[in-house]
Amino acid sequence: MATNSPAAEPYLPKKGAAQQQNSEDSEEGENRKAPWYSGILGVRDLWGVFSSKNTDGTREPKDRPITQQTLPATKPVLTPVWVVMIFFIMAAVLLPLGAVLLVYGLKPVQVSARYDDSCIPNASNNLARQRYLWENVNNTQALQCTTTLEIPEDMDGPIYVYYELEGFYQNHRRYVRSRSNVQLAKAEGDPEIYLCEPLDYYAGDPSRLIDPCGLIAWSYFNDSYTMEVTRSGSGNTEELDISAKGIAFEADVEEIFADYEPRNFNPDLSQWRGGGQIQGTPKTDERFINWMRIAALPNFRKLWGRISTDLKKGDKVEVTIMNRYNTYSFDGVKSIVLANTSWLGGHNIFLGTAYLVTGGGSFLLGPLYYFF
């Protein structure tokens, strides 16, 4: 006897892990929302362009030029002809420019003379010269010397007077840190006097604060110069006025240094003395301001004054030097320099030479590249 059984249900495979994950990704893609900022200033459009997901929830980048990296592009092919043209164009630009820079770099005239050794001629070495300096610290006549500079070419004013030091490491870390900018500017806030150690208090006395303090200020260059010129044609002699006005950066004068009276700053000639005294106030002594601007290299020159008188070829400038600054303890070298400038700056052949060498090299490399 046949029995009626329920109809067999078709076999339906269970949803696999991969299918389930795709479904979840699809739901996530449908429910995914742009960030809150996407509606600001058209950012919504950018969100649609740069979004890494499609609306179907897949990770495939959208079919846009920027996401598919199919934007128009130019890919120049550097054929030998193009390379030679580039070399020749560089030569055509650099060679004339280098010639102009070299001509104007050679136009400024400068003349210099070393005097640290000649000012104490009877001493055989720097140790003896240092001893002479200490023994005659109060004898200005003994420390005075002269040197003569002969002008090789006409020098139109203004003519700048520099002192040049060699072997003086102003870039030493301890030396650079030894100053208080807050104290110099008399600004509000902690002056951080501890930065000036070991020259924060005179002779170590806490009641005698040095102002301005620090190694940089204390070692202020204190040689001085006077000059007179003997004219080559007439033989007449005239004194040259050396002005110290306008030789410092205006920003330094206005912003960094305050107008106040120094205290306990190289007050007397003793073992504690470093360099010279400030003439007036830190704000008005522009030679002091220039000294406080740190040199990056051990050989440097700093502007000491400016002469407005023109000098002619053959003129002889006699420089009277007060040789006070002690460079003998570290075997340093002192020189006096007279120089003028052009629109390009001082006497300098490096820039013009560099352009000429680069342009000449380009001119030679073009044919070599083409034929070889």
FENTAWO-V612752 format. One line per field, one symbol per residue. phi: phi as a letter, one per 30 degrees, with the letter a starting at -180 (. if undefined). A space follows every 10 residues. Layout:
BEGIN
phi=???
END
This chain:
BEGIN
phi=.dcdcedddd dcdddddddd dddddddddd ddcdedddcc hidedddddc ddcdddjdcd eddbeddchb debcbdcdde dddddddddd dddddddddd ddddddddcb bbadbddddb ddddaddddd dddddcdccd ddcdbbbccc ddbebdddcc cccbcbiccd ddedddddab ddddchddjd dhdeddeccc bdhidddcdd bdcjddddce dbdbbbbbcc dddcidcbdc dcccciccdd ddddcccccb ddbhchdbdb dddcbccddj bedcdddddd ddddddcdca bbdcabccdd ccejdccccc ccdcddcddb hdbcbcbcac bcddjddacd dddddddddd dddddedddd cc
END
